[in-house]
Amino acid sequence: MTTMHTALPIDSVGGFLDALAAKVPAPGGGATAALHLGQAAALVSMVARYTTGARYAEHQTLVETVCERADAARSLALRLMQDDMAAFSAVIAAYQLPKSTEPETNSRSAAIAAAAARAAAVPADVVNASAAVLDLAEDLFPVANRNVISDIAAAADAARAAATTARVNVEINLPSIVDPATRESLLTRISVVDTLAGRADTLTNHVRKLLTT
């Protein structure tokens, strides 16, 4: 199992929070959902890396698979953060298009619908990835190093936050999407969020029960 080292100065976290707090279109809730996803994936990777050595040898294949997939999810989360900011900036740009004539109005409306569809697709991807990370946390929980088991709950809660935050960022774009098939597809993709949240709560409760027994 390889160990990933990412140079992430603490001021980059502060910079993101400063940008998030500023009166600018992006980053916003969608990028935050992706950040939650990245945190969930990173926590799963960390627990996996502590679940190694002779004591856990019988679970080595599972742990390595979980770690590799969690690392990949973390990379995906970073990309989705950038994608979300770009997609939302495109929505703002579409709304700023001219609408003085009927052709301009029609062109602007089409641009808004297309940009909104893209802006909704990114958080829908976050929902899918959150479910995958929660799968990994559930798989790892039974064999995880008990010294860091609380971080399984932290990962579950972060995955839950990613999914529920992403859902509202899909929903806010739906009124601007005119294509029925696109709307229906997006609604289907976010329909799993309540189930996902329930699973995350269950996993967190399992961890808390283990900590208090």
VOSE-412775 format. One record per atom (N, C-alpha, C): residue in one letter; atom name; x, y, z. Coordinates in steps of 0.2 Angstrom, whole numbers. Example, Ala and Ser with C-alpha at 12.3 -4.5 7.8 and 13.67 -1.06 7.14 Angstrom:
# VOSE-412775
atom resn A&name N&x 66&y -28&z 39
atom resn A&name CA&x 62&y -22&z 39
atom resn A&name C&x 66&y -16&z 39
atom resn S&name N&x 64&y -11&z 35
atom resn S&name CA&x 68&y -5&z 36
atom resn S&name C&x 64&y 0&z 39
This chain:
# VOSE-412775
atom resn M&name N&x 4&y -6&z 0
atom resn M&name CA&x 0&y 0&z 0
atom resn M&name C&x 4&y 6&z 0
atom resn T&name N&x 3&y 11&z -5
atom resn T&name CA&x 7&y 17&z -5
atom resn T&name C&x 4&y 22&z 0
atom resn T&name N&x 8&y 27&z 2
atom resn T&name CA&x 6&y 32&z 6
atom resn T&name C&x 6&y 39&z 2
atom resn M&name N&x 1&y 42&z 1
atom resn M&name CA&x 0&y 48&z -3
atom resn M&name C&x 3&y 54&z 2
atom resn H&name N&x 7&y 58&z -1
atom resn H&name CA&x 9&y 64&z 3
atom resn H&name C&x 7&y 70&z -2
atom resn T&name N&x 3&y 74&z 1
atom resn T&name CA&x 0&y 80&z -3
atom resn T&name C&x 2&y 86&z 1
atom resn A&name N&x 6&y 91&z -2
atom resn A&name CA&x 8&y 97&z 1
atom resn A&name C&x 2&y 102&z 1
atom resn L&name N&x -1&y 103&z 7
atom resn L&name CA&x -7&y 107&z 7
atom resn L&name C&x -5&y 112&z 13
atom resn P&name N&x -3&y 118&z 12
atom resn P&name CA&x -1&y 122&z 17
atom resn P&name C&x -8&y 124&z 21
atom resn I&name N&x -8&y 126&z 27
atom resn I&name CA&x -14&y 127&z 31
atom resn I&name C&x -17&y 133&z 28
atom resn D&name N&x -13&y 138&z 25
atom resn D&name CA&x -16&y 144&z 23
atom resn D&name C&x -20&y 143&z 17
atom resn S&name N&x -20&y 137&z 13
atom resn S&name CA&x -24&y 136&z 8
atom resn S&name C&x -31&y 134&z 10
atom resn V&name N&x -32&y 131&z 16
atom resn V&name CA&x -38&y 130&z 19
atom resn V&name C&x -41&y 137&z 21
atom resn G&name N&x -37&y 141&z 24
atom resn G&name CA&x -40&y 147&z 26
atom resn G&name C&x -42&y 151&z 20
atom resn G&name N&x -38&y 151&z 14
atom resn G&name CA&x -40&y 154&z 8
atom resn G&name C&x -46&y 152&z 5
atom resn F&name N&x -47&y 145&z 6
atom resn F&name CA&x -54&y 143&z 3
atom resn F&name C&x -60&y 146&z 8
atom resn L&name N&x -59&y 146&z 14
atom resn L&name CA&x -64&y 148&z 19
atom resn L&name C&x -65&y 156&z 18
atom resn D&name N&x -59&y 159&z 16
atom resn D&name CA&x -60&y 167&z 15
atom resn D&name C&x -64&y 168&z 9
atom resn A&name N&x -63&y 164&z 3
atom resn A&name CA&x -66&y 164&z -3
atom resn A&name C&x -74&y 162&z -2
atom resn L&name N&x -75&y 157&z 2
atom resn L&name CA&x -82&y 155&z 4
atom resn L&name C&x -86&y 160&z 7
atom resn A&name N&x -82&y 164&z 11
atom resn A&name CA&x -86&y 169&z 15
atom resn A&name C&x -87&y 175&z 11
atom resn A&name N&x -83&y 176&z 6
atom resn A&name CA&x -83&y 183&z 2
atom resn A&name C&x -90&y 183&z -2
atom resn K&name N&x -91&y 189&z -4
atom resn K&name CA&x -97&y 190&z -8
atom resn K&name C&x -95&y 189&z -16
atom resn V&name N&x -94&y 183&z -17
atom resn V&name CA&x -92&y 181&z -24
atom resn V&name C&x -96&y 175&z -26
atom resn P&name N&x -98&y 173&z -32
atom resn P&name CA&x -102&y 168&z -34
atom resn P&name C&x -99&y 161&z -32
atom resn A&name N&x -93&y 160&z -32
atom resn A&name CA&x -90&y 153&z -31
atom resn A&name C&x -83&y 154&z -28
atom resn P&name N&x -81&y 150&z -23
atom resn P&name CA&x -85&y 144&z -21
atom resn P&name C&x -91&y 145&z -17
atom resn G&name N&x -95&y 140&z -17
atom resn G&name CA&x -101&y 140&z -13
atom resn G&name C&x -103&y 134&z -10
atom resn G&name N&x -110&y 132&z -10
atom resn G&name CA&x -112&y 126&z -7
atom resn G&name C&x -110&y 120&z -11
atom resn G&name N&x -109&y 120&z -17
atom resn G&name CA&x -107&y 115&z -21
atom resn G&name C&x -100&y 113&z -20
atom resn A&name N&x -96&y 118&z -20
atom resn A&name CA&x -89&y 116&z -18
atom resn A&name C&x -88&y 113&z -11
atom resn T&name N&x -92&y 116&z -7
atom resn T&name CA&x -92&y 113&z 0
atom resn T&name C&x -94&y 106&z 0
atom resn A&name N&x -99&y 104&z -3
atom resn A&name CA&x -101&y 97&z -4
atom resn A&name C&x -95&y 93&z -6
atom resn A&name N&x -91&y 95&z -11
atom resn A&name CA&x -86&y 91&z -13
atom resn A&name C&x -80&y 91&z -8
atom resn L&name N&x -79&y 96&z -4
atom resn L&name CA&x -75&y 97&z 1
atom resn L&name C&x -76&y 91&z 7
atom resn H&name N&x -83&y 91&z 8
atom resn H&name CA&x -85&y 86&z 13
atom resn H&name C&x -83&y 79&z 10
atom resn L&name N&x -84&y 78&z 4
atom resn L&name CA&x -83&y 72&z 1
atom resn L&name C&x -75&y 70&z 2
atom resn G&name N&x -71&y 75&z 0
atom resn G&name CA&x -64&y 74&z 1
atom resn G&name C&x -62&y 72&z 8
atom resn Q&name N&x -65&y 76&z 13
atom resn Q&name CA&x -63&y 74&z 20
atom resn Q&name C&x -65&y 67&z 21
atom resn A&name N&x -71&y 65&z 19
atom resn A&name CA&x -74&y 58&z 21
atom resn A&name C&x -69&y 53&z 18
atom resn A&name N&x -67&y 54&z 12
atom resn A&name CA&x -62&y 49&z 8
atom resn A&name C&x -55&y 49&z 12
atom resn A&name N&x -53&y 55&z 14
atom resn A&name CA&x -46&y 56&z 17
atom resn A&name C&x -47&y 52&z 24
atom resn L&name N&x -52&y 53&z 27
atom resn L&name CA&x -53&y 49&z 34
atom resn L&name C&x -53&y 42&z 33
atom resn V&name N&x -56&y 39&z 28
atom resn V&name CA&x -56&y 32&z 27
atom resn V&name C&x -49&y 30&z 25
atom resn S&name N&x -46&y 33&z 21
atom resn S&name CA&x -39&y 32&z 19
atom resn S&name C&x -34&y 31&z 25
atom resn M&name N&x -35&y 36&z 30
atom resn M&name CA&x -31&y 36&z 36
atom resn M&name C&x -32&y 30&z 40
atom resn V&name N&x -39&y 29&z 41
atom resn V&name CA&x -40&y 23&z 45
atom resn V&name C&x -37&y 16&z 42
atom resn A&name N&x -38&y 16&z 35
atom resn A&name CA&x -35&y 10&z 32
atom resn A&name C&x -28&y 10&z 33
atom resn R&name N&x -24&y 15&z 33
atom resn R&name CA&x -17&y 15&z 34
atom resn R&name C&x -15&y 13&z 41
atom resn Y&name N&x -19&y 14&z 45
atom resn Y&name CA&x -18&y 12&z 52
atom resn Y&name C&x -20&y 5&z 53
atom resn T&name N&x -23&y 2&z 48
atom resn T&name CA&x -26&y -5&z 49
atom resn T&name C&x -21&y -9&z 45
atom resn T&name N&x -15&y -9&z 47
atom resn T&name CA&x -10&y -13&z 43
atom resn T&name C&x -5&y -17&z 48
atom resn G&name N&x -1&y -21&z 45
atom resn G&name CA&x 4&y -25&z 50
atom resn G&name C&x 1&y -32&z 51
atom resn A&name N&x 5&y -35&z 55
atom resn A&name CA&x 4&y -43&z 56
atom resn A&name C&x -3&y -44&z 59
atom resn R&name N&x -5&y -39&z 64
atom resn R&name CA&x -11&y -40&z 67
atom resn R&name C&x -17&y -40&z 62
atom resn Y&name N&x -16&y -37&z 57
atom resn Y&name CA&x -22&y -36&z 52
atom resn Y&name C&x -21&y -40&z 45
atom resn A&name N&x -16&y -44&z 45
atom resn A&name CA&x -13&y -47&z 39
atom resn A&name C&x -19&y -51&z 36
atom resn E&name N&x -24&y -54&z 39
atom resn E&name CA&x -29&y -58&z 36
atom resn E&name C&x -34&y -53&z 32
atom resn H&name N&x -34&y -47&z 33
atom resn H&name CA&x -38&y -42&z 30
atom resn H&name C&x -34&y -37&z 25
atom resn Q&name N&x -28&y -39&z 24
atom resn Q&name CA&x -24&y -35&z 20
atom resn Q&name C&x -27&y -33&z 13
atom resn T&name N&x -30&y -38&z 9
atom resn T&name CA&x -32&y -37&z 3
atom resn T&name C&x -38&y -32&z 3
atom resn L&name N&x -43&y -33&z 8
atom resn L&name CA&x -48&y -28&z 9
atom resn L&name C&x -46&y -21&z 11
atom resn V&name N&x -41&y -21&z 15
atom resn V&name CA&x -39&y -14&z 18
atom resn V&name C&x -35&y -10&z 12
atom resn E&name N&x -31&y -14&z 8
atom resn E&name CA&x -28&y -11&z 2
atom resn E&name C&x -33&y -8&z -3
atom resn T&name N&x -38&y -12&z -4
atom resn T&name CA&x -43&y -10&z -9
atom resn T&name C&x -46&y -4&z -7
atom resn V&name N&x -48&y -4&z 0
atom resn V&name CA&x -52&y 2&z 2
atom resn V&name C&x -48&y 8&z 2
atom resn C&name N&x -41&y 7&z 4
atom resn C&name CA&x -37&y 13&z 4
atom resn C&name C&x -36&y 16&z -3
atom resn E&name N&x -35&y 12&z -8
atom resn E&name CA&x -34&y 14&z -15
atom resn E&name C&x -40&y 17&z -18
atom resn R&name N&x -46&y 15&z -16
atom resn R&name CA&x -52&y 18&z -19
atom resn R&name C&x -54&y 24&z -15
atom resn A&name N&x -52&y 24&z -9
atom resn A&name CA&x -53&y 31&z -5
atom resn A&name C&x -48&y 36&z -7
atom resn D&name N&x -42&y 34&z -9
atom resn D&name CA&x -37&y 39&z -12
atom resn D&name C&x -40&y 42&z -18
atom resn A&name N&x -43&y 37&z -22
atom resn A&name CA&x -45&y 39&z -29
atom resn A&name C&x -51&y 44&z -28
atom resn A&name N&x -55&y 43&z -23
atom resn A&name CA&x -61&y 47&z -21
atom resn A&name C&x -59&y 54&z -19
atom resn R&name N&x -54&y 54&z -15
atom resn R&name CA&x -51&y 60&z -13
atom resn R&name C&x -49&y 65&z -19
atom resn S&name N&x -45&y 62&z -24
atom resn S&name CA&x -43&y 65&z -30
atom resn S&name C&x -49&y 68&z -34
atom resn L&name N&x -54&y 63&z -34
atom resn L&name CA&x -61&y 65&z -38
atom resn L&name C&x -64&y 71&z -34
atom resn A&name N&x -64&y 71&z -28
atom resn A&name CA&x -67&y 77&z -24
atom resn A&name C&x -64&y 83&z -26
atom resn L&name N&x -57&y 83&z -26
atom resn L&name CA&x -54&y 90&z -28
atom resn L&name C&x -55&y 92&z -35
atom resn R&name N&x -56&y 87&z -39
atom resn R&name CA&x -58&y 89&z -46
atom resn R&name C&x -65&y 92&z -46
atom resn L&name N&x -70&y 89&z -42
atom resn L&name CA&x -77&y 91&z -42
atom resn L&name C&x -77&y 98&z -39
atom resn M&name N&x -73&y 99&z -34
atom resn M&name CA&x -73&y 106&z -31
atom resn M&name C&x -72&y 111&z -37
atom resn Q&name N&x -66&y 110&z -41
atom resn Q&name CA&x -65&y 114&z -47
atom resn Q&name C&x -70&y 115&z -52
atom resn D&name N&x -73&y 109&z -53
atom resn D&name CA&x -79&y 108&z -58
atom resn D&name C&x -85&y 112&z -56
atom resn D&name N&x -86&y 112&z -50
atom resn D&name CA&x -92&y 115&z -47
atom resn D&name C&x -91&y 123&z -48
atom resn M&name N&x -85&y 125&z -46
atom resn M&name CA&x -84&y 132&z -46
atom resn M&name C&x -84&y 135&z -53
atom resn A&name N&x -82&y 131&z -58
atom resn A&name CA&x -82&y 133&z -65
atom resn A&name C&x -89&y 133&z -68
atom resn A&name N&x -93&y 127&z -66
atom resn A&name CA&x -100&y 127&z -68
atom resn A&name C&x -104&y 132&z -65
atom resn F&name N&x -103&y 134&z -59
atom resn F&name CA&x -107&y 140&z -56
atom resn F&name C&x -105&y 146&z -59
atom resn S&name N&x -99&y 147&z -61
atom resn S&name CA&x -97&y 153&z -64
atom resn S&name C&x -100&y 154&z -71
atom resn A&name N&x -101&y 148&z -74
atom resn A&name CA&x -104&y 148&z -81
atom resn A&name C&x -111&y 150&z -80
atom resn V&name N&x -115&y 148&z -75
atom resn V&name CA&x -122&y 150&z -74
atom resn V&name C&x -122&y 158&z -73
atom resn I&name N&x -118&y 160&z -69
atom resn I&name CA&x -118&y 168&z -69
atom resn I&name C&x -117&y 171&z -75
atom resn A&name N&x -112&y 169&z -79
atom resn A&name CA&x -110&y 172&z -86
atom resn A&name C&x -116&y 171&z -90
atom resn A&name N&x -120&y 166&z -90
atom resn A&name CA&x -126&y 165&z -94
atom resn A&name C&x -131&y 170&z -92
atom resn Y&name N&x -132&y 171&z -86
atom resn Y&name CA&x -137&y 176&z -84
atom resn Y&name C&x -135&y 183&z -86
atom resn Q&name N&x -129&y 184&z -87
atom resn Q&name CA&x -127&y 191&z -89
atom resn Q&name C&x -127&y 192&z -97
atom resn L&name N&x -129&y 187&z -100
atom resn L&name CA&x -129&y 188&z -108
atom resn L&name C&x -135&y 193&z -109
atom resn P&name N&x -134&y 196&z -115
atom resn P&name CA&x -139&y 202&z -117
atom resn P&name C&x -146&y 199&z -119
atom resn K&name N&x -151&y 203&z -118
atom resn K&name CA&x -158&y 200&z -119
atom resn K&name C&x -162&y 206&z -122
atom resn S&name N&x -159&y 210&z -126
atom resn S&name CA&x -162&y 216&z -129
atom resn S&name C&x -167&y 214&z -134
atom resn T&name N&x -166&y 208&z -138
atom resn T&name CA&x -170&y 206&z -144
atom resn T&name C&x -172&y 199&z -142
atom resn E&name N&x -177&y 197&z -146
atom resn E&name CA&x -180&y 190&z -145
atom resn E&name C&x -174&y 185&z -147
atom resn P&name N&x -170&y 186&z -152
atom resn P&name CA&x -165&y 181&z -153
atom resn P&name C&x -160&y 181&z -147
atom resn E&name N&x -158&y 186&z -144
atom resn E&name CA&x -154&y 187&z -139
atom resn E&name C&x -157&y 183&z -133
atom resn T&name N&x -164&y 185&z -132
atom resn T&name CA&x -167&y 182&z -126
atom resn T&name C&x -167&y 174&z -126
atom resn N&name N&x -169&y 172&z -133
atom resn N&name CA&x -169&y 164&z -134
atom resn N&name C&x -162&y 161&z -133
atom resn S&name N&x -157&y 165&z -135
atom resn S&name CA&x -150&y 162&z -134
atom resn S&name C&x -148&y 162&z -127
atom resn R&name N&x -150&y 167&z -123
atom resn R&name CA&x -148&y 168&z -116
atom resn R&name C&x -152&y 162&z -112
atom resn S&name N&x -158&y 161&z -114
atom resn S&name CA&x -162&y 156&z -110
atom resn S&name C&x -159&y 149&z -112
atom resn A&name N&x -157&y 148&z -118
atom resn A&name CA&x -154&y 141&z -119
atom resn A&name C&x -147&y 141&z -115
atom resn A&name N&x -143&y 146&z -115
atom resn A&name CA&x -137&y 146&z -112
atom resn A&name C&x -138&y 145&z -104
atom resn I&name N&x -143&y 148&z -101
atom resn I&name CA&x -145&y 147&z -94
atom resn I&name C&x -147&y 140&z -93
atom resn A&name N&x -151&y 137&z -97
atom resn A&name CA&x -153&y 130&z -96
atom resn A&name C&x -147&y 125&z -96
atom resn A&name N&x -143&y 126&z -101
atom resn A&name CA&x -137&y 122&z -102
atom resn A&name C&x -132&y 122&z -96
atom resn A&name N&x -131&y 129&z -94
atom resn A&name CA&x -126&y 130&z -88
atom resn A&name C&x -129&y 127&z -82
atom resn A&name N&x -136&y 128&z -81
atom resn A&name CA&x -139&y 125&z -75
atom resn A&name C&x -139&y 117&z -75
atom resn A&name N&x -139&y 114&z -81
atom resn A&name CA&x -139&y 107&z -81
atom resn A&name C&x -132&y 105&z -79
atom resn R&name N&x -127&y 108&z -81
atom resn R&name CA&x -120&y 107&z -79
atom resn R&name C&x -119&y 108&z -72
atom resn A&name N&x -122&y 113&z -70
atom resn A&name CA&x -121&y 115&z -62
atom resn A&name C&x -124&y 110&z -58
atom resn A&name N&x -129&y 107&z -60
atom resn A&name CA&x -133&y 102&z -56
atom resn A&name C&x -129&y 95&z -57
atom resn A&name N&x -126&y 94&z -63
atom resn A&name CA&x -123&y 87&z -64
atom resn A&name C&x -117&y 86&z -59
atom resn V&name N&x -114&y 92&z -58
atom resn V&name CA&x -108&y 91&z -53
atom resn V&name C&x -110&y 89&z -46
atom resn P&name N&x -114&y 92&z -43
atom resn P&name CA&x -116&y 90&z -36
atom resn P&name C&x -120&y 83&z -36
atom resn A&name N&x -123&y 81&z -42
atom resn A&name CA&x -125&y 74&z -43
atom resn A&name C&x -120&y 69&z -43
atom resn D&name N&x -114&y 71&z -46
atom resn D&name CA&x -108&y 67&z -46
atom resn D&name C&x -106&y 66&z -38
atom resn V&name N&x -106&y 72&z -35
atom resn V&name CA&x -104&y 71&z -28
atom resn V&name C&x -108&y 66&z -24
atom resn V&name N&x -115&y 66&z -25
atom resn V&name CA&x -119&y 61&z -22
atom resn V&name C&x -117&y 54&z -23
atom resn N&name N&x -116&y 53&z -30
atom resn N&name CA&x -113&y 46&z -31
atom resn N&name C&x -107&y 44&z -28
atom resn A&name N&x -102&y 49&z -28
atom resn A&name CA&x -96&y 48&z -25
atom resn A&name C&x -96&y 47&z -17
atom resn S&name N&x -101&y 51&z -14
atom resn S&name CA&x -102&y 50&z -7
atom resn S&name C&x -105&y 43&z -5
atom resn A&name N&x -109&y 40&z -9
atom resn A&name CA&x -111&y 34&z -8
atom resn A&name C&x -106&y 29&z -9
atom resn A&name N&x -101&y 30&z -13
atom resn A&name CA&x -96&y 25&z -14
atom resn A&name C&x -91&y 25&z -8
atom resn V&name N&x -90&y 31&z -6
atom resn V&name CA&x -85&y 32&z 0
atom resn V&name C&x -89&y 29&z 7
atom resn L&name N&x -95&y 30&z 7
atom resn L&name CA&x -99&y 27&z 13
atom resn L&name C&x -98&y 19&z 12
atom resn D&name N&x -99&y 16&z 6
atom resn D&name CA&x -98&y 9&z 5
atom resn D&name C&x -91&y 7&z 8
atom resn L&name N&x -86&y 11&z 7
atom resn L&name CA&x -79&y 9&z 9
atom resn L&name C&x -79&y 10&z 17
atom resn A&name N&x -82&y 15&z 20
atom resn A&name CA&x -82&y 15&z 27
atom resn A&name C&x -85&y 10&z 30
atom resn E&name N&x -91&y 7&z 27
atom resn E&name CA&x -94&y 2&z 30
atom resn E&name C&x -90&y -5&z 29
atom resn D&name N&x -87&y -5&z 24
atom resn D&name CA&x -83&y -11&z 23
atom resn D&name C&x -77&y -12&z 28
atom resn L&name N&x -74&y -6&z 29
atom resn L&name CA&x -68&y -6&z 33
atom resn L&name C&x -70&y -6&z 41
atom resn F&name N&x -76&y -4&z 43
atom resn F&name CA&x -77&y -4&z 50
atom resn F&name C&x -76&y -10&z 54
atom resn P&name N&x -79&y -16&z 51
atom resn P&name CA&x -78&y -22&z 55
atom resn P&name C&x -71&y -24&z 57
atom resn V&name N&x -66&y -22&z 52
atom resn V&name CA&x -59&y -24&z 53
atom resn V&name C&x -54&y -19&z 55
atom resn A&name N&x -57&y -12&z 56
atom resn A&name CA&x -53&y -7&z 57
atom resn A&name C&x -49&y -7&z 64
atom resn N&name N&x -43&y -4&z 64
atom resn N&name CA&x -40&y -2&z 70
atom resn N&name C&x -44&y 1&z 75
atom resn R&name N&x -45&y -1&z 81
atom resn R&name CA&x -50&y 2&z 85
atom resn R&name C&x -47&y 8&z 88
atom resn N&name N&x -41&y 9&z 88
atom resn N&name CA&x -38&y 15&z 90
atom resn N&name C&x -40&y 22&z 86
atom resn V&name N&x -42&y 20&z 80
atom resn V&name CA&x -45&y 26&z 76
atom resn V&name C&x -52&y 25&z 73
atom resn I&name N&x -55&y 21&z 77
atom resn I&name CA&x -62&y 19&z 75
atom resn I&name C&x -67&y 25&z 75
atom resn S&name N&x -66&y 30&z 79
atom resn S&name CA&x -70&y 36&z 79
atom resn S&name C&x -70&y 39&z 72
atom resn D&name N&x -64&y 39&z 68
atom resn D&name CA&x -63&y 42&z 62
atom resn D&name C&x -68&y 39&z 57
atom resn I&name N&x -70&y 32&z 58
atom resn I&name CA&x -75&y 29&z 53
atom resn I&name C&x -81&y 33&z 54
atom resn A&name N&x -83&y 35&z 60
atom resn A&name CA&x -89&y 39&z 61
atom resn A&name C&x -89&y 46&z 58
atom resn A&name N&x -83&y 49&z 59
atom resn A&name CA&x -81&y 55&z 56
atom resn A&name C&x -82&y 55&z 48
atom resn A&name N&x -79&y 50&z 45
atom resn A&name CA&x -80&y 49&z 38
atom resn A&name C&x -87&y 48&z 36
atom resn A&name N&x -91&y 44&z 40
atom resn A&name CA&x -98&y 43&z 38
atom resn A&name C&x -102&y 50&z 39
atom resn D&name N&x -101&y 54&z 44
atom resn D&name CA&x -104&y 60&z 44
atom resn D&name C&x -102&y 65&z 39
atom resn A&name N&x -96&y 65&z 37
atom resn A&name CA&x -93&y 69&z 31
atom resn A&name C&x -97&y 67&z 25
atom resn A&name N&x -97&y 60&z 24
atom resn A&name CA&x -101&y 58&z 18
atom resn A&name C&x -108&y 60&z 18
atom resn R&name N&x -111&y 60&z 23
atom resn R&name CA&x -118&y 62&z 24
atom resn R&name C&x -119&y 69&z 22
atom resn A&name N&x -114&y 73&z 25
atom resn A&name CA&x -114&y 80&z 24
atom resn A&name C&x -113&y 82&z 16
atom resn A&name N&x -109&y 78&z 13
atom resn A&name CA&x -107&y 79&z 6
atom resn A&name C&x -114&y 78&z 2
atom resn A&name N&x -117&y 72&z 4
atom resn A&name CA&x -123&y 70&z 0
atom resn A&name C&x -129&y 75&z 1
atom resn T&name N&x -130&y 77&z 7
atom resn T&name CA&x -136&y 81&z 8
atom resn T&name C&x -135&y 88&z 6
atom resn T&name N&x -128&y 91&z 6
atom resn T&name CA&x -127&y 97&z 4
atom resn T&name C&x -127&y 97&z -4
atom resn A&name N&x -125&y 92&z -7
atom resn A&name CA&x -125&y 91&z -14
atom resn A&name C&x -132&y 91&z -17
atom resn R&name N&x -136&y 88&z -13
atom resn R&name CA&x -143&y 87&z -15
atom resn R&name C&x -147&y 94&z -16
atom resn V&name N&x -146&y 99&z -11
atom resn V&name CA&x -149&y 105&z -12
atom resn V&name C&x -146&y 109&z -18
atom resn N&name N&x -140&y 108&z -19
atom resn N&name CA&x -136&y 111&z -25
atom resn N&name C&x -139&y 109&z -32
atom resn V&name N&x -141&y 103&z -32
atom resn V&name CA&x -145&y 100&z -38
atom resn V&name C&x -151&y 104&z -38
atom resn E&name N&x -155&y 104&z -32
atom resn E&name CA&x -162&y 106&z -32
atom resn E&name C&x -162&y 113&z -34
atom resn I&name N&x -158&y 117&z -32
atom resn I&name CA&x -158&y 125&z -34
atom resn I&name C&x -158&y 126&z -41
atom resn N&name N&x -154&y 121&z -45
atom resn N&name CA&x -154&y 122&z -52
atom resn N&name C&x -159&y 119&z -56
atom resn L&name N&x -163&y 115&z -53
atom resn L&name CA&x -169&y 112&z -57
atom resn L&name C&x -174&y 117&z -60
atom resn P&name N&x -176&y 122&z -57
atom resn P&name CA&x -181&y 126&z -61
atom resn P&name C&x -178&y 129&z -67
atom resn S&name N&x -171&y 130&z -68
atom resn S&name CA&x -169&y 133&z -74
atom resn S&name C&x -167&y 128&z -80
atom resn I&name N&x -169&y 121&z -78
atom resn I&name CA&x -167&y 116&z -83
atom resn I&name C&x -174&y 114&z -86
atom resn V&name N&x -174&y 115&z -93
atom resn V&name CA&x -181&y 114&z -96
atom resn V&name C&x -182&y 107&z -99
atom resn D&name N&x -176&y 104&z -100
atom resn D&name CA&x -177&y 97&z -103
atom resn D&name C&x -179&y 92&z -98
atom resn P&name N&x -185&y 89&z -99
atom resn P&name CA&x -188&y 85&z -94
atom resn P&name C&x -184&y 78&z -93
atom resn A&name N&x -181&y 76&z -98
atom resn A&name CA&x -176&y 70&z -97
atom resn A&name C&x -171&y 71&z -92
atom resn T&name N&x -168&y 77&z -93
atom resn T&name CA&x -162&y 79&z -89
atom resn T&name C&x -164&y 80&z -82
atom resn R&name N&x -170&y 84&z -81
atom resn R&name CA&x -173&y 85&z -74
atom resn R&name C&x -174&y 78&z -71
atom resn E&name N&x -177&y 73&z -74
atom resn E&name CA&x -179&y 67&z -72
atom resn E&name C&x -173&y 63&z -70
atom resn S&name N&x -168&y 63&z -74
atom resn S&name CA&x -161&y 60&z -72
atom resn S&name C&x -158&y 62&z -66
atom resn L&name N&x -158&y 69&z -65
atom resn L&name CA&x -155&y 72&z -59
atom resn L&name C&x -159&y 70&z -53
atom resn L&name N&x -166&y 70&z -54
atom resn L&name CA&x -170&y 69&z -48
atom resn L&name C&x -169&y 61&z -46
atom resn T&name N&x -168&y 57&z -51
atom resn T&name CA&x -167&y 50&z -49
atom resn T&name C&x -160&y 49&z -46
atom resn R&name N&x -155&y 53&z -48
atom resn R&name CA&x -148&y 53&z -45
atom resn R&name C&x -148&y 55&z -38
atom resn I&name N&x -152&y 60&z -36
atom resn I&name CA&x -152&y 62&z -29
atom resn I&name C&x -157&y 59&z -25
atom resn S&name N&x -161&y 54&z -27
atom resn S&name CA&x -166&y 51&z -24
atom resn S&name C&x -163&y 46&z -18
atom resn V&name N&x -157&y 45&z -19
atom resn V&name CA&x -154&y 40&z -14
atom resn V&name C&x -151&y 43&z -8
atom resn V&name N&x -152&y 50&z -8
atom resn V&name CA&x -148&y 54&z -2
atom resn V&name C&x -151&y 52&z 5
atom resn D&name N&x -158&y 51&z 5
atom resn D&name CA&x -161&y 50&z 12
atom resn D&name C&x -158&y 43&z 14
atom resn T&name N&x -158&y 38&z 9
atom resn T&name CA&x -156&y 31&z 11
atom resn T&name C&x -148&y 32&z 13
atom resn L&name N&x -145&y 35&z 10
atom resn L&name CA&x -137&y 36&z 11
atom resn L&name C&x -137&y 39&z 18
atom resn A&name N&x -140&y 45&z 19
atom resn A&name CA&x -140&y 48&z 26
atom resn A&name C&x -142&y 43&z 32
atom resn G&name N&x -147&y 39&z 30
atom resn G&name CA&x -149&y 34&z 35
atom resn G&name C&x -143&y 29&z 37
atom resn R&name N&x -140&y 27&z 31
atom resn R&name CA&x -134&y 22&z 32
atom resn R&name C&x -128&y 25&z 36
atom resn A&name N&x -127&y 32&z 34
atom resn A&name CA&x -122&y 35&z 38
atom resn A&name C&x -123&y 36&z 45
atom resn D&name N&x -130&y 37&z 47
atom resn D&name CA&x -132&y 38&z 54
atom resn D&name C&x -131&y 31&z 58
atom resn T&name N&x -133&y 26&z 54
atom resn T&name CA&x -132&y 19&z 57
atom resn T&name C&x -125&y 17&z 58
atom resn L&name N&x -120&y 19&z 54
atom resn L&name CA&x -113&y 17&z 55
atom resn L&name C&x -110&y 21&z 60
atom resn T&name N&x -112&y 28&z 61
atom resn T&name CA&x -110&y 32&z 66
atom resn T&name C&x -112&y 29&z 73
atom resn N&name N&x -119&y 27&z 73
atom resn N&name CA&x -121&y 24&z 79
atom resn N&name C&x -118&y 18&z 81
atom resn H&name N&x -116&y 14&z 76
atom resn H&name CA&x -112&y 8&z 78
atom resn H&name C&x -105&y 9&z 81
atom resn V&name N&x -102&y 14&z 78
atom resn V&name CA&x -96&y 17&z 81
atom resn V&name C&x -97&y 19&z 88
atom resn R&name N&x -101&y 23&z 89
atom resn R&name CA&x -102&y 26&z 96
atom resn R&name C&x -104&y 21&z 101
atom resn K&name N&x -108&y 16&z 99
atom resn K&name CA&x -109&y 10&z 103
atom resn K&name C&x -103&y 6&z 105
atom resn L&name N&x -99&y 5&z 100
atom resn L&name CA&x -92&y 2&z 101
atom resn L&name C&x -88&y 6&z 106
atom resn L&name N&x -88&y 13&z 106
atom resn L&name CA&x -84&y 17&z 110
atom resn L&name C&x -86&y 17&z 117
atom resn T&name N&x -93&y 15&z 118
atom resn T&name CA&x -96&y 16&z 125
atom resn T&name C&x -97&y 9&z 128
atom resn T&name N&x -94&y 4&z 125
atom resn T&name CA&x -95&y -3&z 128
atom resn T&name C&x -88&y -6&z 130
